[in-house]
């Protein structure tokens, strides 16, 4: 388990001039380091260590440019890399040295800097490189669109498949400046560098939030005023420890303690105008080289060709967790959980639950059409006649057109309500505060969401236009709950749809990291950017689950508990497969009659033909495949999970991923032809795995 034991210490301390003792003197992997050294002292110690087989893994430069101080860590190698080092360079010398070394295929791996933004001094370490790194100096802190900013260059590096190798902060709080080295990200490491010039307290908040999402710091860099730039990575190095705000004495103590336990100080940086008041930041790791990801598969049956398709896909997309289920007719013929992850990552089972995102709409639609089958509602009924919504001020819906929205409009994405505004939790809270002052807080309740929707203007009149509408399916879910007399839509769905089908692994999703159940997948890396610029990141967002809105991993920032109808469910592929079998079955099922499903599918096909966009009725696409045979598909997409449910004639599949698909041209969605072209050639015989997962044969 990774940890971030907080230690932000202050106070003076005498400079420690004695070198640190090697962790294991004379052995490969032994560590030695110094701090508070003058240029002459540092150069002598460095040269001696290099001759003894040590190589620099961290270098820091601090204090005045006229007489700077150095902190460094070296590690002993059995086969040391060829390394070149320049401890003190001006701006012009730095540029000239880089150019000269590049001709010889040497490039920067470590940099450090001190001094004012207009006249800094640099320390530079170069090694032989197959591919030259990207090195920039004189960057500012600014918007990602400004190419003079560190933020913009980080974004460009991520798109180019690079990762920060070293960052140097210099200048002052009023005029910060940065230099950075980015190298090829051969390990597909997901990283984040949003912390650019933060105080110790701000860094600690960021570190705690990143650690809760299974990320760790890899780089720190501080300027003379102690403002820290940081890089966090999504990889595994065993336990790790990070310290910042340390005096020299405290840093020595931490170094001795953790290297004595076998930890490696992979990044040590210091900040301050002089050695006596310098503050140190350090990252210790149990292992210097991150664990490699391995592919594993878990499930009651095995097919090498099917698993090979998934392995190739997950490696390509750098996905840690996924699961698939394959259905033929009314039988579950294949179900597997997959990991492409480090060995200490939780094993994914076929029964592992993943956030379903908009695949939740398929569940909602089936539950709502049960009500149609039972004559409890009609497609022509208005939503308002059932829900009786009032605005936050207690009045009727703001837009008269709201009263004309029918159940059919909700099924077909043609209600005309604002598709996404209902998900703006802060706006919902603030609207209630403005309408009726009182104790309105985050997280917002479903009743608060209902009232907010009633206060919004319509985008189009009902039935005028088809626009994918999360809000419409939220309302459809609310209708299911209201008509069933259940406290939530999910409670009604579990009783009336899931229970008859013996489905036990579809539930309301949970928002907070702390509230996740042990059988839920982990949601980490997420996609930022659009189109060819889309790349994985591990950003932090403000939580919508409390008024103080702390920073949390993006995958755990929004509220899902009241969005079950539109995208707030979690489910296992085994239980999604049960719904696929219901869609395919030519016979009545314990939950829905065949005539009901045929009516839904025919309506979906007609809606797609009329509006030329999508089918609705819980599906994105629908088509006839011959007598009593259909095609249907529904996909789901959240910030850190993607899913699909599909049936096509007598075959169908469900796929869940804990992550985002970013490689352009990938064809997993909506039909995953690479998978199904293999699966449909397999002779599964009489296999039916539903009983293995607690569901009798349909």
C-alpha positions, 0 to 999 in steps of 0.5 A, a space after each residue: 500500500 502506498 503511503 504519504 506520511 505527512 512531515 512538513 517541518 520547520 526550524 533552523 539547523 546547522 549544515 551537515 557537511 559530512 557525506 552520507 554513508 553508502 547504504 551498502 558500501 561497495 555493493 551494486 545499488 549502494 547510495 551516497 549523497 551530499 548536501 550544502 556543498 560548495 562548488 569546489 567541495 561538490 566537484 571533488 566528491 563527485 569526481 571521486 564517486 564517479 571513478 568508484 562506479 557511482 552515477 548521479 540520479 538526483 542533483 539540486 542547486 540552490 543559494 546565490 549564483 555567486 556561491 551556490 550549494 549542491 545536494 546530490 544522490 549517486 547510486 553504484 552500478 555494476 555497469 555504470 552508464 556513461 555520464 557527463 556533468 557540468 555543475 555550473 553553467 550560465 544560460 548561454 553556456 547551457 545552450 551551447 553545451 546541449 548543442 555540442 553534446 547532441 552532436 555526440 548523441 548525448 542529451 540532458 537527463 538531469 538539470 537543476 537551477 538557481 538564481 533570478 529568472 534573467 540570470 540563472 545558473 544551471 547544473 546539467 547531467 547528460 547521458 548517451 541517448 538513442 532518442 534526444 530529449 526535449 529540453 527547454 529553459 525560461 518557461 513561465 507559469 501560465 495557461 496551457 494555450 501559452 507556449 511560453 508556459 511550463 503548462 503548455 509544454 507539459 501538454 505538448 510533451 504528453 501528446 508527443 508521448 514524452 514524460 518529464 525526466 527533470 524539472 528545475 525551478 528558479 526565479 522568485 514567487 513574483 517572477 517564477 521560471 522553469 527549465 525541464 527535460 522530457 524524454 520518451 515514455 517507453 513504459 506508457 506511464 501516465 503522469 500529471 504535472 499540474 502543480 507548478 508553484 505551490 506552497 508546502 501546504 498546497 503540495 501536501 493537499 495535492 499529494 494526499 489526493 494523488 495518493 488516494 488515486 494510487 499515484 505517487 510523486 516522481 519529481 519535486 523542484 523548488 525555487 528560492 522562495 520555496 514554491 514547489 513544482 511537482 510531477 506525479 506518476 501512475 506506476 508502482 514502486 512498492 511503498 514510497 515516502 515523500 518529505 518536504 519542508 525539511 531543514 538540512 538536519 531533518 533531511 539527514 535524519 530522513 535520509 539515514 532512516 529510509 536508506 537504512 530500510 532499503 529505500 532509494 532517494 530518487 529525487 532530492 531538491 533544496 530551495 533557499 537563498 543560502 544553505 543555513 535556511 534551505 528547505 529540502 524535498 525528497 522522494 524515497 521509493 522501495 525500488 528504483 525501477 517501477 514494476 512491470 505490468 503483466 497480463 493475466 486472465 481469470 474466469 471459469 473457461 479459457 480460450 487462448 485466441 479470445 484472450 489474445 485479442 484482449 491482451 493486445 487491446 489492453 496493452 495497446 491502451 495501457 488499461 489495467 482492468 477489464 472484463 468481457 462476457 460473451 452470449 450465444 442465444 440465451 447462454 453465457 458462453 464466456 466470461 473473463 476478468 483481465 488485468 494488465 497491471 502490476 502484481 499488487 493490483 487487485 485481480 479482476 474477476 468476471 464478477 468485478 463491478 465497473 461503473 456502467 456510465 450510459 449503459 445504465 440507460 439500457 437498464 433504466 429503459 428495460 425497467 421503464 418498459 416493464 411499467 408499459 408492459 404492466 399498463 402502469 404507464 403509457 408512452 403518451 403519458 407526460 412526465 410531469 403528470 407522474 413526477 409533479 416537479 416544482 422549481 426550487 422556489 416552489 413554483 411550476 416548471 419555468 417553461 410551459 413546454 415542460 408539461 408536454 414532455 412524454 415518456 416516449 420523448 424521454 425514451 427517444 432523447 427528444 424531450 428538449 430538456 437541457 441535456 447536461 445542466 442537471 449534472 452541475 451540482 454546484 449550480 443546483 446547490 446555488 440555485 436552491 440557496 438563491 431561491 430559498 435561503 437555508 441549509 443547502 449543501 453538497 452533495 445535492 439530493 435527487 429532490 434538489 436535482 428534480 427542482 433544478 430541472 424544472 427551473 431550466 428553460 427548454 432547449 427545443 420543444 418536445 419532439 422537435 429534435 433528437 439530442 442525446 439526453 442524459 437529463 431525459 434518462 435521469 427523469 425516466 429513472 425518476 419515473 421508475 422509482 416514483 411509479 414503483 413507490 421506491 426510495 430510488 430508481 435503483 431500488 425499484 430496478 433491483 426489485 422488479 428487473 434484477 431480482 426476477 432475472 437473479 441479477 445480483 451484481 448491478 447496483 448504484 455506483 459510489 462516488 468517493 474513493 473511501 466508499 468503494 466496495 472491495 469488488 469494484 474496479 479502480 478508476 485512475 487514468 482519464 483522457 484529457 484533450 480531444 481527437 488526436 490530442 487526447 492523452 491519458 492523465 491523472 488530474 485532480 478535480 474539485 469534489 462535488 461531495 462536500 461544500 469545501 470541495 477538496 481536490 480528489 482524483 477526477 474519477 472520484 470527483 462527481 456525484 453518481 449516487 443520484 444519477 442512476 437512471 442516466 449513468 450512475 450504476 455499476 455492474 459486472 459483465 456476467 450480469 450485463 450478459 443476463 440482460 443481453 440474453 433477455 434481449 436475444 431470447 425468443 421467449 418470455 423471460 421472468 422480467 419481460 415478455 418477448 412481445 414487450 422487447 419486440 415492441 421496444 426494438 421496433 420503436 427504437 428502429 423507427 426512432 432511428 429512421 425518423 430522427 437519423 441520429 440514434 435509436 433510443 429505448 436504452 440503445 444507441 443503435 438498433 436494426 432488424 436481423 430477420 424474423 424475431 432477430 435484432 441488432 442492438 448496442 449501447 455504450 457508456 463513457 465516464 471520465 475513467 471508465 468505458 463500457 459497451 453492451 451489444 447483441 447481434 442475432 443470436 450473439 452478444 457481448 459486454 465489455 467493461 474497462 476501468 479506463 479510457 480508450 485513447 489510441 485513434 482508430 480502435 474498433 472495440 466500440 460499438 461492435 468489437 469486431 476483433 473479439 467477435 470475429 474470433 468468438 463466433 468461430 469457437 464451438 462452445 458446445 452446451 456451455 452455459 455459465 449463468 449457473 456458475 454465477 448464481 443465475 439459472 438457465 433462461 
